[in-house]
Amino acid sequence: MSSTTNKTKTPLKLEELTWQEFGELVPKKIDTVIFPVGTVEAHGVTPLGTDNMIPQRISDMIAPDLKAMVAPILPYGITKTLLAYPGSLTVTSPTFESFITETLNSLAEKGFKKIVIMNGHGGQIDELRRAAQNVHQSRKVKIVVIHWWLLCSDVSKEVLGQAGGHAGIDETACILAIDKNLVKKQKYKRSLAYTMKDGVNAVPAPGTILLYKEGEGYPEFDENKAQLYLTRAAEKVKLVVKEIFQKWEQID
């Protein structure tokens, strides 16, 4: 698959506009916004903000081709099993869902007709789904929630040759592509990883690298593959969102 996502295009960021500029653009010229969300939690040998950096970068990469504006990221989410590790932060589920709901309502009120929530963290999937459903019903705005790592699991196998995991080969590759200096390869050892097992719930998690398939997902540090993976992942996300937009036109 060839990539057409142009990383050199500058994304239009809501927070960088004046109120006059925003008023001239939304909704007459731009009716779509991408809202990245994540959390702060331990991630093997990548930063505590890994779940923020990846959805932010993917949002920036795909926004120009989607003719979308990028809203400021919500960097605090629901951290659960990794909360005990140094630096991990959390908010409660009701607080997170309420904040997401009110932010979506505000974006809709300001004129956006389509909202893409770019999620970087698996611990808040249910809250995002409920918030999107509730705001869609009340505001009639169209909302799609993207959990990028789930959507791009096939890309991990195609480019990296194996399944990913929390702070595994796929997330590590993304951070390596974003800024290789943020990946602390010298701190890596396989004992940081734990393979999840059916029928077992351990709190806190027994490792900060959590793998989902036996023998697969351990971080690697190939910069060329990392760049290709992030590019392909962003391309996959963009194409899926474009398809959804096209299907939505049937109900306009």
C-alpha positions as CSV (number, residue, x, y, z in Angstrom):
1,M,0.0,0.0,0.0
2,S,1.4,3.3,-1.0
3,S,1.1,6.3,1.3
4,T,-0.5,9.6,0.3
5,T,-0.7,11.1,3.8
6,N,1.4,14.3,3.4
7,K,3.3,14.9,6.7
8,T,4.6,18.2,5.3
9,K,1.2,19.9,5.3
10,T,0.6,22.2,8.2
11,P,-2.4,21.3,10.3
12,L,-4.9,24.1,11.2
13,K,-5.0,24.3,15.0
14,L,-7.9,25.8,16.8
15,E,-5.8,27.1,19.7
16,E,-3.6,29.1,17.3
17,L,-6.4,31.0,15.7
18,T,-7.9,34.3,16.8
19,W,-11.6,34.4,17.5
20,Q,-12.0,36.5,14.3
21,E,-10.2,33.9,12.2
22,F,-12.3,31.1,13.8
23,G,-15.5,32.9,13.0
24,E,-14.5,33.3,9.3
25,L,-13.7,29.6,9.0
26,V,-16.3,27.7,11.0
27,P,-18.6,26.4,9.7
28,K,-18.6,28.1,6.3
29,K,-15.2,26.8,5.2
30,I,-14.4,24.1,7.8
31,D,-17.1,22.0,9.5
32,T,-14.8,19.2,10.8
33,V,-12.7,19.0,13.9
34,I,-10.3,16.3,15.2
35,F,-10.2,16.1,19.0
36,P,-7.2,14.0,20.3
37,V,-7.5,12.5,23.8
38,G,-5.1,10.4,25.8
39,T,-3.7,9.9,29.3
40,V,-0.5,10.1,31.4
41,E,0.8,6.6,32.3
42,A,3.9,4.4,32.5
43,H,5.0,3.1,29.1
44,G,8.1,0.8,29.2
45,V,10.9,3.0,27.8
46,T,8.7,5.6,26.1
47,P,7.4,8.8,27.8
48,L,4.6,9.0,30.3
49,G,2.8,11.0,27.6
50,T,3.0,8.3,24.9
51,D,-0.8,8.1,24.8
52,N,-1.0,11.8,24.1
53,M,1.8,12.1,21.6
54,I,0.6,9.5,19.2
55,P,-3.0,10.6,18.7
56,Q,-1.8,14.2,18.5
57,R,0.7,13.4,15.7
58,I,-1.8,11.2,13.8
59,S,-4.4,14.1,14.1
60,D,-1.8,16.6,12.7
61,M,-0.9,14.2,9.9
62,I,-4.4,13.6,8.6
63,A,-6.2,16.9,9.3
64,P,-5.1,18.7,6.1
65,D,-6.4,16.0,3.8
66,L,-9.7,15.7,5.8
67,K,-10.1,19.5,5.6
68,A,-10.3,19.4,9.4
69,M,-9.2,21.6,12.2
70,V,-7.4,20.1,15.2
71,A,-8.7,20.9,18.7
72,P,-6.4,21.0,21.7
73,I,-5.7,17.6,23.2
74,L,-7.2,16.4,26.4
75,P,-4.1,14.9,28.0
76,Y,-5.6,13.5,31.2
77,G,-7.6,10.3,31.1
78,I,-8.5,7.2,33.0
79,T,-5.4,5.3,34.1
80,K,-6.2,2.0,36.0
81,T,-3.8,-0.9,36.2
82,L,-0.7,1.2,35.7
83,L,-1.6,3.9,38.2
84,A,0.8,2.6,40.8
85,Y,3.8,3.3,38.7
86,P,5.7,6.6,39.2
87,G,4.3,9.4,37.1
88,S,1.0,7.8,36.1
89,L,-2.0,10.1,36.6
90,T,-5.7,9.6,36.4
91,V,-9.1,11.2,36.6
92,T,-12.3,9.3,37.5
93,S,-14.5,7.8,34.9
94,P,-17.5,10.1,35.6
95,T,-15.2,13.2,35.5
96,F,-13.6,12.1,32.2
97,E,-16.9,11.3,30.6
98,S,-18.5,14.5,31.7
99,F,-15.5,16.6,30.4
100,I,-15.6,14.8,27.1
101,T,-19.4,15.3,26.8
102,E,-19.2,19.0,27.6
103,T,-16.3,19.5,25.2
104,L,-18.2,17.8,22.4
105,N,-21.2,19.9,23.1
106,S,-19.1,23.0,23.0
107,L,-17.5,22.0,19.7
108,A,-20.9,21.3,18.2
109,E,-22.3,24.6,19.5
110,K,-19.5,26.5,17.8
111,G,-20.5,25.1,14.4
112,F,-18.7,21.8,13.8
113,K,-20.8,19.2,12.0
114,K,-18.4,16.3,12.1
115,I,-16.1,15.4,15.1
116,V,-13.3,12.9,15.0
117,I,-12.2,11.8,18.5
118,M,-8.6,10.4,18.2
119,N,-8.2,8.2,21.2
120,G,-4.7,7.1,22.4
121,H,-5.7,5.0,25.5
122,G,-7.6,1.8,26.0
123,G,-8.8,2.5,29.5
124,Q,-11.5,5.0,28.4
125,I,-13.2,3.3,25.4
126,D,-16.6,2.9,27.0
127,E,-16.7,6.5,28.3
128,L,-15.9,7.9,24.8
129,R,-18.5,5.7,23.2
130,R,-21.2,6.9,25.6
131,A,-20.2,10.5,25.3
132,A,-20.3,10.4,21.5
133,Q,-23.7,8.7,21.4
134,N,-25.2,11.1,23.9
135,V,-23.9,14.2,22.1
136,H,-24.9,12.9,18.7
137,Q,-28.5,12.3,19.9
138,S,-28.8,15.7,21.6
139,R,-26.9,17.8,19.0
140,K,-27.3,15.8,15.8
141,V,-23.6,16.2,15.2
142,K,-21.8,13.3,13.6
143,I,-19.0,11.8,15.7
144,V,-16.6,9.0,15.0
145,V,-14.2,7.7,17.8
146,I,-11.0,6.2,16.5
147,H,-8.9,3.9,18.7
148,W,-5.9,4.0,16.5
149,W,-3.9,1.0,17.8
150,L,-6.9,-1.3,17.4
151,L,-7.8,0.0,14.0
152,C,-4.1,-0.4,12.9
153,S,-3.4,-3.9,14.3
154,D,-3.1,-5.2,10.7
155,V,-0.6,-2.5,9.9
156,S,1.5,-3.6,12.8
157,K,1.6,-7.1,11.4
158,E,2.3,-5.9,7.9
159,V,5.1,-3.4,8.7
160,L,6.6,-4.7,12.0
161,G,5.8,-8.4,11.4
162,Q,4.0,-9.0,14.6
163,A,1.2,-8.0,16.9
164,G,1.7,-4.9,19.2
165,G,0.9,-4.2,22.8
166,H,0.9,-1.6,25.4
167,A,4.3,0.1,25.1
168,G,5.2,-2.7,22.8
169,I,6.6,-2.7,19.3
170,D,3.8,-0.6,17.8
171,E,3.7,2.3,20.3
172,T,7.4,2.3,20.7
173,A,7.7,2.6,16.9
174,C,5.4,5.6,16.9
175,I,7.4,7.5,19.5
176,L,10.6,6.5,17.8
177,A,9.2,8.1,14.6
178,I,8.0,11.2,16.4
179,D,11.2,11.8,18.3
180,K,13.8,9.1,18.7
181,N,15.4,11.0,21.7
182,L,12.3,10.2,23.7
183,V,12.8,6.5,23.5
184,K,15.2,5.3,26.2
185,K,16.6,2.2,24.6
186,Q,19.3,1.9,27.2
187,K,16.7,1.3,29.9
188,Y,15.0,-1.5,28.0
189,K,15.1,-5.1,29.2
190,R,12.7,-7.9,28.4
191,S,11.8,-8.3,32.0
192,L,9.8,-5.0,31.8
193,A,7.2,-6.9,29.7
194,Y,4.4,-9.1,30.8
195,T,2.1,-11.2,28.5
196,M,-1.5,-10.8,29.4
197,K,-3.3,-14.0,30.2
198,D,-7.0,-14.9,30.0
199,G,-8.6,-15.4,33.4
200,V,-6.1,-13.2,35.2
201,N,-6.6,-9.7,36.5
202,A,-3.6,-8.2,38.4
203,V,-3.6,-4.8,40.0
204,P,-1.1,-3.2,39.5
205,A,-0.1,-4.6,36.2
206,P,3.0,-6.9,36.5
207,G,4.8,-4.8,33.9
208,T,4.8,-1.5,32.0
209,I,5.0,-3.3,28.7
210,L,1.9,-5.4,28.3
211,L,1.8,-7.9,25.4
212,Y,-1.3,-9.6,24.1
213,K,0.2,-12.5,22.2
214,E,2.7,-14.9,23.5
215,G,6.2,-14.2,22.1
216,E,5.1,-11.1,20.1
217,G,5.1,-7.4,20.7
218,Y,8.4,-6.8,22.4
219,P,9.8,-3.3,21.5
220,E,12.3,-3.0,18.7
221,F,14.2,0.1,17.7
222,D,14.4,0.1,13.9
223,E,14.0,3.8,12.9
224,N,13.2,3.1,9.3
225,K,10.4,0.6,10.2
226,A,9.2,3.1,12.8
227,Q,8.7,5.9,10.3
228,L,7.0,3.6,7.8
229,Y,4.7,2.2,10.5
230,L,3.5,5.6,11.7
231,T,3.0,6.8,8.1
232,R,1.0,3.6,7.3
233,A,-1.0,3.8,10.5
234,A,-2.0,7.5,9.8
235,E,-2.9,6.6,6.3
236,K,-5.2,3.8,7.5
237,V,-6.9,6.1,9.9
238,K,-7.4,8.7,7.3
239,L,-8.9,6.4,4.7
240,V,-11.3,4.9,7.3
241,V,-12.5,8.3,8.4
242,K,-12.9,9.4,4.8
243,E,-15.0,6.4,4.1
244,I,-17.2,7.2,7.1
245,F,-17.6,10.8,5.9
246,Q,-18.7,9.6,2.5
247,K,-21.2,7.2,4.0
248,W,-22.6,10.0,6.2
249,E,-23.5,12.0,3.1
250,Q,-26.3,9.6,2.5
251,I,-28.1,11.0,5.5
252,D,-27.5,14.7,5.0
